[in-house]
Amino acid sequence: MNKREFLKTTGAFLASSLVGDLAFAQGSAEPRTNWAGNYTFHAKELLEPKTVEEVQHAVMSHAKLRALGSRHSFNGIADSYDAQISVKALDTMTVDKAAKTVTVGAGVTYGKLAPWLDAQGYALHNLASLPHISVMGACATATHGSGPRNGNLSTAMVGLEMVTADGKVVTLSHERDGDRFLGAVVNLGALGVATKVTLRVEPTFQMRQVVYENLSMDQLEHNLDAIFASGYSTSLFTDWQHHRIGQVWIKSRVHPDDPATLPKEFYGATVQTKKLHPVPGHDAEPCTEQMGIPGPWYERMPHFRMNFTPSSGREIQTEYFVGREHGYAAIRAVEELRDHISPHLFITELRTIAADDLWLSMAHGRESMAIHFTWKPEPDAVHAVLPLIEAKLAPFHPRPHWAKVYTMPPATLDAEYPKLGAFKAMVKEYDPQGKFRNAYMDHEVFGA
């Protein structure tokens, strides 16, 4: 190559690189927050690549980078003081009928995937309480849905494609990579920037949900497992006052022999007479259909509809997982703090999730019950009460949701996850210079 050709080629390359940077780089003059507004991100720039090749370029051209999903985290897990990268433009969806799987771009949300998948004749085994979240973000944090026989959302994953710190595209599969894959599923964004994920699917099905009101907590002492097993997915909502569960949401698969009328009572609770929101006093229009009306799986498993503000909107969330065998004792322990909790609380949801073998899943190795707090946007008050709750739950070895607010020290987390040491070693293997590590990872995962 002569000098003229070299300069021409180099100039073209530099120009294309510059155009590429401008195409997916977005400044951050405006402060950006999570969807609930309780956390402000610190990143100096937000990258929004449109192709896997642009993801590779972004990874190679930044010393520090952190993946940002649908912004449904409540702490700094997705934050960066350098750059964030959003792959929401990676939104392809492909069904493999022979393998009974669907492969989606890492930017796809459940709200986009579920109706499209249903139209193809398929369903996912589980969904979260709101469909607005991204598939990859949910899987990376073990976000879970509910049901005593249902694994969390990440247990559906059988394949993962990501761009690692050296800019290479790496694929992992459950079939080929075994234990390594189990460590990579719930990865907290620490192994690379995910670009595709493959999930198991099953034939589509219909569901219905019905709500019962005013269940005495006394019923939970001997009937906890039976109550949670009464539907495909069952949630109990309480404000911790008056020793009662305010609402019981039972979501069931529709069967030909289902009774034509709904039972009027459920362990002493009475069947609803109108559509209800989990938070008393809130408009129920954003909620999925109730009253036993059948509908597609994706319009019954979530609590909230896609085109509405989920939950309460401006809020803070906390969630702790305990072994299901300790469920009633854990509930009674937290109930002792009712007068500290209730003034700052919108609602608490109790739900169950099946055990799994994913290294950093909150349900790793044990059948679990989750105690979820939806707080009013009062951060100082919330942070003051969390240590009290964590102290009450300590005998039951709680595991907090990775992407929600908690105060448990890193050493405690380290003790609750038997495979955390192996995960740290995997992170160092894939990202030896810590390109994808941030303040959250340094403190919560590597701080012990």
C-alpha positions as CSV (number, residue, x, y, z in Angstrom):
1,M,0.0,0.0,0.0
2,N,1.5,3.4,-1.0
3,K,1.3,6.5,1.1
4,R,-1.7,8.0,-0.7
5,E,-3.7,4.7,-0.4
6,F,-2.7,4.4,3.3
7,L,-3.9,8.0,4.1
8,K,-7.1,7.4,2.2
9,T,-7.8,4.1,4.0
10,T,-6.9,5.5,7.4
11,G,-9.0,8.6,6.9
12,A,-12.0,6.5,5.9
13,F,-11.5,4.4,9.0
14,L,-11.3,7.3,11.3
15,A,-14.3,9.0,9.7
16,S,-16.4,5.8,10.0
17,S,-15.3,5.5,13.7
18,L,-16.2,9.1,14.4
19,V,-19.6,8.6,12.7
20,G,-20.1,5.4,14.6
21,D,-19.4,7.2,17.9
22,L,-21.8,10.0,17.1
23,A,-24.4,7.5,16.0
24,F,-24.8,5.8,19.4
25,A,-23.3,8.3,21.9
26,Q,-25.7,10.5,23.9
27,G,-24.6,13.2,26.2
28,S,-25.9,13.4,29.7
29,A,-26.5,17.1,30.3
30,E,-29.9,16.3,31.7
31,P,-29.7,14.2,35.0
32,R,-31.1,10.7,34.5
33,T,-32.9,8.7,37.1
34,N,-34.3,5.2,37.6
35,W,-38.0,5.0,36.7
36,A,-39.1,5.5,40.3
37,G,-37.1,8.6,40.7
38,N,-35.3,7.6,43.9
39,Y,-31.8,7.2,42.3
40,T,-29.9,9.6,40.0
41,F,-27.3,8.1,37.8
42,H,-23.8,9.7,37.7
43,A,-22.6,8.5,34.3
44,K,-21.0,11.2,32.1
45,E,-22.4,9.7,28.9
46,L,-24.9,7.1,27.8
47,L,-24.1,5.0,24.8
48,E,-27.0,3.5,22.7
49,P,-25.5,1.2,20.1
50,K,-27.8,-0.2,17.5
51,T,-25.8,-3.3,16.5
52,V,-23.6,-5.9,18.2
53,E,-20.7,-4.5,16.3
54,E,-21.4,-1.1,17.8
55,V,-21.5,-2.7,21.2
56,Q,-18.1,-4.2,20.6
57,H,-16.7,-0.8,19.5
58,A,-18.2,0.9,22.7
59,V,-16.6,-1.8,24.9
60,M,-13.2,-1.5,23.3
61,S,-13.2,2.3,23.4
62,H,-14.1,2.7,27.0
63,A,-12.0,1.9,30.1
64,K,-15.0,1.7,32.3
65,L,-18.6,0.9,31.2
66,R,-21.8,-0.3,32.9
67,A,-24.9,-1.8,31.2
68,L,-28.2,-0.1,31.8
69,G,-31.5,-1.9,31.4
70,S,-35.0,-0.6,31.8
71,R,-33.9,1.5,34.8
72,H,-36.1,-0.6,37.2
73,S,-33.3,-0.9,39.8
74,F,-33.5,1.0,43.1
75,N,-29.9,1.2,44.0
76,G,-26.6,1.8,42.2
77,I,-26.2,-1.6,40.6
78,A,-26.5,-0.1,37.0
79,D,-24.7,3.2,37.8
80,S,-21.3,4.4,36.6
81,Y,-19.2,7.5,37.2
82,D,-17.9,7.0,33.6
83,A,-20.2,5.7,30.9
84,Q,-23.3,3.6,30.7
85,I,-24.5,1.5,27.7
86,S,-28.1,0.8,26.8
87,V,-28.8,-2.0,24.3
88,K,-32.5,-1.2,24.0
89,A,-32.1,-1.0,20.2
90,L,-31.2,-4.8,20.2
91,D,-34.8,-5.9,20.0
92,T,-35.0,-8.9,17.6
93,M,-37.2,-11.9,18.6
94,T,-36.9,-15.4,17.0
95,V,-38.7,-18.6,18.0
96,D,-37.1,-22.0,17.4
97,K,-40.0,-24.4,17.3
98,A,-37.9,-27.5,17.3
99,A,-35.9,-26.5,20.3
100,K,-38.9,-24.9,22.1
101,T,-37.0,-21.7,22.7
102,V,-37.1,-18.0,21.9
103,T,-34.0,-15.9,21.3
104,V,-34.3,-12.1,21.9
105,G,-32.1,-9.1,21.8
106,A,-31.0,-7.9,25.2
107,G,-33.0,-4.8,24.8
108,V,-36.4,-6.6,24.6
109,T,-38.9,-6.0,27.5
110,Y,-41.4,-8.6,28.6
111,G,-44.1,-6.2,27.6
112,K,-42.9,-6.5,24.0
113,L,-42.0,-10.2,24.0
114,A,-45.0,-11.7,25.7
115,P,-47.8,-10.7,23.3
116,W,-45.6,-11.5,20.3
117,L,-44.7,-14.9,21.8
118,D,-48.4,-15.6,22.5
119,A,-49.3,-14.9,18.9
120,Q,-46.7,-17.5,17.9
121,G,-48.5,-20.0,20.1
122,Y,-46.1,-20.0,23.0
123,A,-45.7,-18.7,26.6
124,L,-43.1,-18.2,29.3
125,H,-43.5,-20.1,32.5
126,N,-43.4,-17.0,34.7
127,L,-43.6,-13.2,34.6
128,A,-42.8,-10.5,37.1
129,S,-45.5,-8.4,38.6
130,L,-45.0,-5.7,36.0
131,P,-44.1,-6.2,32.3
132,H,-42.1,-3.0,31.8
133,I,-38.8,-4.6,32.7
134,S,-36.2,-5.9,30.2
135,V,-35.7,-9.6,29.9
136,M,-31.9,-9.4,30.3
137,G,-32.0,-7.0,33.3
138,A,-34.5,-9.3,35.1
139,C,-32.4,-12.4,34.4
140,A,-29.2,-10.7,35.5
141,T,-30.6,-9.8,38.9
142,A,-32.8,-13.0,39.5
143,T,-36.0,-11.0,39.4
144,H,-38.5,-13.6,40.0
145,G,-42.3,-13.6,39.5
146,S,-43.9,-16.0,41.9
147,G,-45.4,-19.5,42.5
148,P,-44.2,-22.3,44.8
149,R,-43.5,-24.5,41.8
150,N,-42.2,-21.8,39.5
151,G,-38.5,-20.9,39.2
152,N,-37.6,-17.2,38.8
153,L,-37.5,-15.6,35.4
154,S,-33.8,-16.4,34.9
155,T,-34.4,-20.1,35.3
156,A,-35.9,-20.0,31.8
157,M,-32.6,-19.0,30.3
158,V,-30.7,-21.6,28.3
159,G,-28.4,-19.4,26.2
160,L,-26.5,-16.1,26.6
161,E,-24.5,-14.0,24.2
162,M,-22.4,-11.1,25.5
163,V,-19.5,-8.9,24.6
164,T,-16.7,-9.3,27.1
165,A,-14.1,-6.8,28.2
166,D,-11.7,-7.6,25.3
167,G,-14.5,-6.8,22.8
168,K,-15.1,-10.4,21.8
169,V,-18.6,-11.9,21.4
170,V,-18.9,-14.9,23.7
171,T,-21.8,-17.4,23.8
172,L,-22.7,-19.7,26.7
173,S,-25.4,-22.4,26.9
174,H,-26.9,-24.5,29.6
175,E,-26.3,-27.6,27.5
176,R,-22.7,-27.0,26.6
177,D,-21.3,-25.0,29.5
178,G,-23.0,-26.6,32.5
179,D,-21.9,-25.1,35.9
180,R,-20.2,-22.1,34.2
181,F,-23.5,-21.2,32.6
182,L,-25.2,-21.4,36.0
183,G,-22.8,-18.8,37.2
184,A,-23.2,-16.6,34.3
185,V,-27.0,-16.3,34.2
186,V,-27.5,-14.0,37.3
187,N,-24.4,-12.0,36.5
188,L,-25.2,-8.5,37.9
189,G,-23.8,-7.0,34.7
190,A,-20.3,-7.9,35.8
191,L,-19.2,-10.4,33.0
192,G,-19.9,-8.3,29.9
193,V,-22.6,-6.5,27.9
194,A,-25.3,-8.9,27.1
195,T,-26.6,-8.8,23.5
196,K,-28.9,-11.9,23.2
197,V,-30.6,-14.3,25.5
198,T,-32.4,-17.6,24.8
199,L,-35.3,-18.7,26.9
200,R,-37.3,-21.9,27.2
201,V,-41.0,-21.6,26.1
202,E,-44.1,-23.8,26.4
203,P,-47.4,-23.9,24.7
204,T,-49.6,-20.8,25.3
205,F,-52.3,-21.0,28.0
206,Q,-55.1,-19.0,29.6
207,M,-55.3,-17.8,33.1
208,R,-57.6,-16.0,35.5
209,Q,-57.1,-14.2,38.8
210,V,-59.4,-13.6,41.7
211,V,-58.8,-11.5,44.8
212,Y,-59.9,-12.2,48.4
213,E,-60.0,-9.6,51.1
214,N,-59.2,-9.7,54.9
215,L,-57.4,-12.9,55.6
216,S,-56.3,-13.3,59.3
217,M,-52.6,-13.9,59.7
218,D,-53.5,-16.7,62.1
219,Q,-54.4,-18.7,59.0
220,L,-50.8,-18.6,57.9
221,E,-49.4,-20.5,60.9
222,H,-50.7,-23.9,59.7
223,N,-51.8,-23.1,56.2
224,L,-49.0,-21.1,54.7
225,D,-48.0,-23.7,52.1
226,A,-51.6,-24.5,51.2
227,I,-52.5,-20.9,50.7
228,F,-49.5,-20.2,48.5
229,A,-50.2,-23.4,46.5
230,S,-53.8,-22.5,45.9
231,G,-53.0,-21.0,42.5
232,Y,-50.3,-21.1,39.8
233,S,-49.1,-17.9,41.5
234,T,-50.4,-16.4,44.7
235,S,-49.5,-13.1,46.4
236,L,-50.5,-11.8,49.8
237,F,-50.6,-8.0,50.4
238,T,-50.5,-6.4,53.9
239,D,-49.9,-3.1,55.6
240,W,-48.8,-5.0,58.7
241,Q,-51.7,-3.5,60.7
242,H,-54.5,-5.4,62.5
243,H,-52.8,-8.8,62.1
244,R,-54.3,-9.3,58.7
245,I,-53.6,-9.8,55.0
246,G,-55.6,-7.1,53.2
247,Q,-55.7,-8.9,49.9
248,V,-54.9,-12.4,48.5
249,W,-54.3,-12.5,44.7
250,I,-54.7,-16.0,43.3
251,K,-53.7,-16.5,39.6
252,S,-54.6,-19.9,38.2
253,R,-54.4,-21.6,34.8
254,V,-57.8,-22.0,33.2
255,H,-59.1,-25.6,33.0
256,P,-62.3,-27.0,31.3
257,D,-63.6,-28.2,34.6
258,D,-63.2,-24.9,36.5
259,P,-66.4,-24.0,38.5
260,A,-68.7,-21.4,36.9
261,T,-68.8,-19.3,40.0
262,L,-66.0,-18.2,42.3
263,P,-65.9,-19.5,45.9
264,K,-67.2,-16.8,48.2
265,E,-64.6,-17.5,50.9
266,F,-61.0,-18.5,51.1
267,Y,-59.7,-19.4,54.6
268,G,-62.1,-16.9,56.0
269,A,-61.3,-14.1,53.5
270,T,-64.1,-12.9,51.3
271,V,-64.2,-12.7,47.5
272,Q,-63.8,-9.3,45.9
273,T,-66.9,-7.3,44.8
274,K,-64.9,-4.9,42.5
275,K,-61.5,-4.7,40.9
276,L,-58.8,-3.8,43.4
277,H,-55.3,-2.2,43.4
278,P,-52.8,-3.8,45.8
279,V,-52.3,-0.4,47.5
280,P,-55.6,0.6,49.1
281,G,-57.1,3.8,47.8
282,H,-55.2,3.6,44.4
283,D,-57.2,3.4,41.1
284,A,-57.4,-0.2,40.0
285,E,-57.5,0.6,36.3
286,P,-53.7,0.0,35.8
287,C,-54.1,-3.6,37.2
288,T,-54.6,-6.7,35.1
289,E,-58.2,-8.1,34.9
290,Q,-59.5,-9.8,38.0
291,M,-62.9,-11.3,39.1
292,G,-62.1,-14.7,37.6
293,I,-62.2,-13.4,34.0
294,P,-60.1,-15.6,31.7
295,G,-57.4,-14.1,29.6
296,P,-53.9,-14.8,28.1
297,W,-51.2,-15.8,30.5
298,Y,-49.3,-12.5,29.9
299,E,-52.4,-10.4,30.8
300,R,-52.9,-12.2,34.2
301,M,-49.5,-13.2,35.6
302,P,-48.4,-9.6,36.0
303,H,-50.2,-7.4,38.5
304,F,-50.0,-4.3,36.2
305,R,-50.9,-3.7,32.6
306,M,-48.2,-2.6,30.2
307,N,-49.6,0.8,29.1
308,F,-50.0,2.1,32.7
309,T,-47.7,3.3,35.4
310,P,-46.8,0.2,37.4
311,S,-47.2,-0.1,41.2
312,S,-47.3,3.3,42.8
313,G,-44.9,5.1,40.5
314,R,-42.7,7.2,42.8
315,E,-41.6,4.7,45.3
316,I,-38.7,2.8,46.8
317,Q,-38.5,-1.0,46.9
318,T,-36.9,-3.5,49.2
319,E,-37.2,-7.3,49.2
320,Y,-35.8,-10.1,51.3
321,F,-35.9,-13.9,50.6
322,V,-36.0,-16.5,53.4
323,G,-36.4,-20.3,53.3
324,R,-40.1,-21.1,52.9
325,E,-40.0,-23.3,56.0
326,H,-39.3,-20.1,58.0
327,G,-42.0,-18.1,56.3
328,Y,-44.5,-17.8,59.1
329,A,-41.9,-17.1,61.7
330,A,-40.3,-14.4,59.5
331,I,-43.7,-12.8,58.9
332,R,-44.4,-12.7,62.7
333,A,-40.9,-11.2,63.3
334,V,-41.4,-8.4,60.8
335,E,-45.0,-7.8,62.2
336,E,-43.4,-6.8,65.5
337,L,-42.1,-3.7,63.7
338,R,-45.5,-2.7,62.3
339,D,-45.5,0.7,63.9
340,H,-42.1,1.5,62.5
341,I,-42.9,0.2,59.0
342,S,-46.5,1.2,58.3
343,P,-46.1,5.1,58.3
344,H,-43.6,4.9,55.5
345,L,-45.1,2.0,53.5
346,F,-47.4,1.8,50.5
347,I,-47.8,-2.0,50.8
348,T,-45.9,-5.3,51.5
349,E,-46.3,-8.3,49.2
350,L,-45.5,-11.9,50.3
351,R,-44.9,-14.4,47.6
352,T,-43.0,-17.7,47.0
353,I,-40.5,-18.9,44.4
354,A,-39.1,-22.4,43.7
355,A,-35.5,-23.3,44.5
356,D,-33.0,-23.2,41.7
357,D,-29.3,-23.8,41.0
358,L,-28.2,-20.4,39.7
359,W,-25.2,-19.2,41.7
360,L,-26.4,-15.7,42.6
361,S,-30.2,-16.3,42.6
362,M,-31.9,-15.4,45.9
363,A,-33.6,-18.8,45.7
364,H,-30.4,-20.7,45.1
365,G,-30.6,-24.1,46.8
366,R,-33.8,-23.4,48.8
367,E,-37.6,-23.1,48.4
368,S,-38.2,-19.4,49.2
369,M,-40.6,-16.9,50.4
370,A,-40.1,-13.2,49.6
371,I,-41.1,-10.3,51.7
372,H,-41.4,-7.3,49.5
373,F,-41.8,-3.7,50.7
374,T,-43.0,-0.9,48.4
375,W,-42.1,2.2,50.3
376,K,-43.2,5.8,50.0
377,P,-40.5,8.1,48.5
378,E,-39.0,8.8,51.9
379,P,-35.4,7.7,51.7
380,D,-34.2,8.8,55.1
381,A,-37.1,7.1,56.9
382,V,-36.7,3.9,54.8
383,H,-33.0,3.7,55.4
384,A,-33.6,4.1,59.2
385,V,-36.1,1.2,59.3
386,L,-34.2,-1.3,57.1
387,P,-31.6,-2.3,59.7
388,L,-34.5,-3.0,62.1
389,I,-36.1,-5.3,59.6
390,E,-32.8,-7.0,58.7
391,A,-32.1,-7.6,62.4
392,K,-35.5,-9.3,62.8
393,L,-34.9,-11.5,59.8
394,A,-31.3,-12.3,60.6
395,P,-32.2,-15.7,62.3
396,F,-33.7,-16.8,58.9
397,H,-30.7,-15.9,56.8
398,P,-32.3,-13.4,54.4
399,R,-31.0,-12.7,51.0
400,P,-31.9,-9.2,49.7
401,H,-32.9,-8.6,46.1
402,W,-29.7,-7.4,44.3
403,A,-31.3,-4.4,42.6
404,K,-33.4,-3.1,45.5
405,V,-32.6,-1.1,48.6
406,Y,-31.0,-2.9,51.6
407,T,-28.3,-2.2,54.2
408,M,-26.9,-5.7,54.9
409,P,-23.0,-5.6,55.0
410,P,-21.0,-7.4,52.2
411,A,-19.7,-10.0,54.7
412,T,-23.2,-11.1,55.4
413,L,-24.0,-11.4,51.7
414,D,-20.9,-13.4,51.2
415,A,-21.9,-15.9,53.8
416,E,-25.4,-16.4,52.3
417,Y,-24.2,-17.3,48.8
418,P,-22.1,-20.5,48.8
419,K,-21.1,-19.9,45.2
420,L,-20.2,-16.2,45.5
421,G,-16.5,-16.9,45.7
422,A,-16.7,-18.9,42.4
423,F,-18.6,-16.0,40.8
424,K,-15.9,-13.5,41.8
425,A,-13.3,-15.7,40.2
426,M,-15.4,-15.9,37.0
427,V,-15.7,-12.1,37.0
428,K,-11.9,-11.7,37.2
429,E,-11.5,-14.3,34.4
430,Y,-13.9,-12.4,32.0
431,D,-13.0,-8.9,33.1
432,P,-9.5,-8.9,34.7
433,Q,-9.1,-5.1,34.6
434,G,-12.6,-4.4,36.1
435,K,-14.0,-2.6,33.1
436,F,-17.6,-3.6,34.1
437,R,-17.1,-3.2,37.8
438,N,-18.7,-0.1,39.5
439,A,-19.0,1.2,43.1
440,Y,-21.9,-1.2,43.8
441,M,-19.9,-4.2,42.6
442,D,-16.8,-3.1,44.5
443,H,-18.6,-2.7,47.7
444,E,-21.5,-5.3,47.7
445,V,-19.8,-8.2,45.9
446,F,-16.1,-7.6,46.3
447,G,-16.2,-5.7,49.6
448,A,-16.2,-8.7,51.9
